[in-house]
Amino acid sequence: MLLRSLLIALVSASPLTEAFVQPACSSPNYISNTARRVAKSVAPVVVDAELKLNAYPEIPADLIDFISPKEWEQRCALAVSYRIAYLHEWHENIFNHITLKVVGSDEEPDGPHFLLNDYGLGFDEMTACNLLKVNLDGMLVESKPLPANRRTINPGKGRVFKPGYVLHSAIHAAREDVHAIWHGHDLDATAVSQTKFGILPLSQEATYALNKGVSYHPFEGSANDLSEQPRLVKNLGPKNQILMLEDHGPIVACPTIEEAFAGMYFLTRACKFQIKSLSAAGGDLNKIHMPADETLDEMVRRMEKFDEPPSDAANQDREEVHDTPGLMFGYARRSAEKAFGVDSIYV
């Protein structure tokens, strides 16, 4: 597709974004001299990789002819993500979106496709069957409409909210590494997006978020204008996972839904700490414990391996890490299932 080719070209032409923080627009960069992150030649071994940290109910018999087992699993993961976001108050009435690219849809003639919420439903009402599947143009993709009894809250084809489609489709088109995009109007994260200094390295949670690469995108008004897409993807860049929409709120774009949740969790937590500390200091940054440059370098180094298990003296050449995003998401998923009931979310 022409749009996708143009957006990918823009991202490829963006400056290298392996820096600890890489604002790609006019926002001031507090951390200007920190060490750049160097990609490892050998990926660490994830010790939880063989475990199924997040399992979902099997696809119901009446849906087998409508949805593939893999898409069903994705629908379950996304539906519970909306419930998780509701419990964390990362939502605003019927607005905001979390999207997930459908596995294998890149090969479709109008692909890729992604799943998103039906406009008009709250995050606490989302189910696996109430999600919509759309292409990059925001058009519904349905080989066969789902059974009517599976869409009791939102009968019919469903509604696509244009601002959500504009933001998410731009990133899904341009970043092939991104499969999950999480956007919400958390009050504190949105408040931080309204400040000129952005996210400050004041906590472990902030270091986690900053270590994923943070970009900034100037506010242009409601995100319903397709002409904004090229600027948005250019500001996000080819590697960063967090885009602070100034005067709007955060976007977290990651390879998996579990990583997107972890990124949003630590980002919003960091913003809460920042808002509270600045409030306690009367807004005076001179009264805040701001790390020195050498401390920032050490913060970066430690955050790279903050979740590594105890070292094994017999395997010094083997670097291991836990699947922290998977473990975090697992706990959040179980909490949502307890709060809402499994059948309410998936079936």
Disulfide bonds with the S-S distance in Angstrom:
none
